[in-house]
């Protein structure tokens, strides 16, 4: 038994909308609450989400003008096509990491002298009530 996806009530002042885009193709697997289509009114664009997980079947074409409670699509619950199942299938867990291989180490550079600008300097102690003036 398929589940119907209908146009929601948009607003009191909005009578109709245009189906501007299918975000999921006809026959494609969808998940609950996944955006599947975009409707556009004279005031806003509205995303329509799947009301069930399964296979999406379009009932309207892009460019169709729809009203509240019009049928947009049907979702066949539980039936997920092979290509959607392959995408949704969990990926095999990664294998255990291998031990890092030894990398040659470059010889240590000579220590910087205390007069070198790269040598760290000790910070001057702060005055108890801020910097001295």
Order of alpha helices (4+ residues) and beta strands (2+ residues): beta-beta-beta-beta-beta-beta-beta-beta-alpha
